[in-house]
């Protein structure tokens, strides 16, 4: 190797090492930044937050009516099943890590679908359309659910503008933090303990359920457990086939791979 090439390689290694050291130093902290609202008077912030909350509260009834009209256009179980499969499905890799679908900000979460289910239950079944929803209807409902839940969260800000003292402000802020947190995570739990809770709660109704449908309450829970596990297996198999097909370079290869 010529001296010039040696020198160039030596300089390149020194440059990389220097760059690596700088990148490590840049990642160290802590870093102090000025909050964008730190120079704004607290009464101005409180007034602005109150206005946002009042505006959102005024919009809520109209948004609820719009959502109800959209829900009338589709069959509930079809919509809820599709949304749960699209947004809430998570696969588990061989190393035990959970792989969730990557969606843009604003994607539906579990509490959105719980709200949709609650909204469906307020509608008389005879008013619902027993047809599969059009993709556009599903998208419209999804967008409206996000808009409605965001408006609900913002409507809670109206109380902040009504607070008369700092103590009231702090108390309301804490209450709303807890309220909005439990909106999304109030029913999280592990699957098996949740089944045991259900069996304990509905166990006393075993005889009554047996007279009505021929199965005890615990047997019904076990039946749905079996259905759920079968659905999970089918969903995982379906997604595996799709993943393999999506790696193909042409439509023909995709079809052949999917039906292999």
N, C-alpha and C positions, 0 to 999 in steps of 0.2 A: 504494500500500500504506500502510495507516495506521501511525502511529508504534508503536502497541502491537504490531501484527503484526511489524513490523521488529524490535522489541526481543525478541519471543519467538523469532523465527528466529535472531537473533544469539546469544541465550542457548543455544538448542539446539545451534548449531554449536560454541560454546565447551564445552558439556557433552560433545559427541561427541569433540572433540579431547582434552579432559582424560581422558575414558574410554580413548581410544586410547593415550595416553601411559602411563596406569596399566597397561593390559594388556601393553604392551611391557616396562615395568619388571618386572611380575610374571613374565614369561617368562625374565628374565635369571637367571643363576646365578653361581656354583654354590650349591646348597642343601645344608645339612648336616642329617642326621637321625640320631637315635640308633637303633642296631640293637636290635630287641626282645630279643635274646639276650645283649646286651653285659654285662648284670649277672648272668648265670647262670654259675656255676662250670663250667669246661671239663670236669671229670670227670662232672658231672651231664649235660651235653649229650652227651658220648661214651656214657654209659650208656644214655641214652634212645634215641640213634641205634642202638646195638647191639640194644636190645629191639625196635625197629621192624624191623630187619633179620632178627632171629631169627624173629619172628612171620611175616614175609613168606616166609622160606625154608621154614618149616613148612607154609605154605599152597600152595606151588608144586606139589607132586605131585598134590594134589587138583584144583587148577585145570587142570593138564595133562590129567588124566583127563576132566574135564568138557568141555574143549574137544574132545578126541578124540571123545567121544560125540556132540557136536553136529556135528562134521565128517562123521560117518558118515551123516548125514541128507541130504546134498546132493552134487550132482555137482561135482567140484573146479573144472573149467574154467569152469563157469557162475558159480560163486561168485566166483572170482578175477577173471574178466573184468568182472563187474558192479561189484565193489568198486573195481577199478582205474579203471573208467570214471566212477564216481561221485565218488571221492575224489582221484584223482591226475590227472585231466584238467585241462589248462590251455590256454586259447586265447590267441592272440597278436593283439593289436590292430594296426591299420594303422600306428600309430606305433612298433610294435616292442615295446611293453610287454606283459608277461605278466599275464593275468587269470586268477587261480585262483578256484575256488568258495569262497565264504565259509561256513564251517561253525562250529558251536559248538566250544568247547574239548573235547578228547577225541576229535576225529575221527580216523579211521584215517590213518596215514602209510604211506609206502612200506615201512618196516621191519616194520610189522604184517602187511602182505600177504606179504612175504617169509617171515615166520615161519609164516603160514598155509600157504604153499606147501610149506615144509619139513615141516610137520606132516602135510600130505596125503601126502607122499612116504614117510612112515613107515607108512602104512596099506596093507594088501594091497588091490589094486584090486577083488578079488572081494567085499570087505567093504563097499565104497562103494555108495550108492544111485544108480543111473543116472537120477535124476530131477532136475528143476529144484527148487531150494530155495524153500520158502515164505518170503514176506517176514518172517514172525516168526522163522524159523530164521536168516535172514541178519542180522537185528537182534541175536538172541541171540549169534551167533558174533562179530559185531562188538564187542559189549559185553564178551564174555569175552576176546577178543584184547587189548583195552585193559587189562582187569583183570589178565591174565596177565603182560603186558609190564611193567606198573607194579609188580607183585609181584616180578618178576625184578630190576628196577632197585633196589627197596627191599631185596631180600635181600642185595645186595652190601654194605649198611650193616653187616651183622653183623661183618664183618672189622674195622670201625673200633672196635667195642667190645672187640675182642680185642687191639688194639695196646697195647703196654706202655710205649712211650716216645713223646715228641713227634716224634722222627725217623720212627718207624714210622707214626704218624698222618699226617704230611705225605706220606710216600711212598705210603701206601694211598690217600689222598685224590687224589693226582695220578694214580695208576694207574686208579682208578675213573672219574675225570673223562675220561681218554683212552678207557677201555673203553666208557663210556656214549655218548661222542661218536661213536666209530666204529660203535656199534650202528646209528646212524641214517644215517651218511654214508659208510660204507666203500666203496660202489660208485658214487659219483657220478662223472660224466664226460660229455664231449661225445659226441654220437651217432656222428659219422663216425670219430673216433679209436677209439671202442669197436668199431666194425665192423672197422676195420683190425687191431685187436688180435685179434679173433676169427678173421679170415682168416689171420693169422700163426700163431695157435695150432693151428688145425684144418687148415691147408693141407697138412701132411704126410700127412693121412688122406684126401686126395682120391681116390686109387686105391681104397682100401678102401671108402669110401662109394659110389663109382661101381659097384663090384661088388655092393653090397648093395641099393641103391635106384635106381641108374641116373643119379644126379647126384653130382657131386663135392661135397666139403664146402663149398668156396667158392660153388658154385652154390646149395646149400641155404641158405647165409647170404643170398645175394642174393635168393632166392625169399621168404624171411621178411621181408627188407627191403621188398620190393614189397608183401607182404601188410600189413605195418605201416603203410606210407604210405597204402594204400587204406583201411585201417580208420580212420586219422586223418581222411582226407577225409570219409568217411561220418559219422563222429562229429561233426565240425564242422558238416556240413550238417544233421544231425539236431538238434543243439543250437540251430542258427540258426532252424530251423522252430519248435522249442519256445519259444524266446525271443519270436518274433513272436506265437505263439498266446497266450502268457501275458499279453500286453498287452491282450488283448480283455476286454470287460466282461461277457460272458455266455458260457454253455457253447456255445450255438449258434454264436456268432461264433468261439470258439476252435476248434471242429471245422472250420468253413468255412475259417478261416485256415490251419490245419494241413494241410488237403488241397487248398489252393489250387495 
